[in-house]
Amino acid sequence: MEKQQNLRLPLKQESVKVHTEGRFSAGLLWGILLSIPLWISIIGWFMSFTR
């Protein structure tokens, strides 16, 4: 019983680690995708303001 518990613990930690890494990369991707139109609009607004 004790041997089985020792094998189960690292698997749980590994799955948690992979899940958080996947969530982080997905969040980073969404952040970049959402910030592109924002930067374009800021640059466009700034260019029209300086004319």
Protein Blocks (a to p, Z undefined) as FASTA:
>chain_A
ZZmmmmmmmmmmmmmmmmmmmmmmmmmmmmmmmmmmmmmmmmmmmmmmmZZ
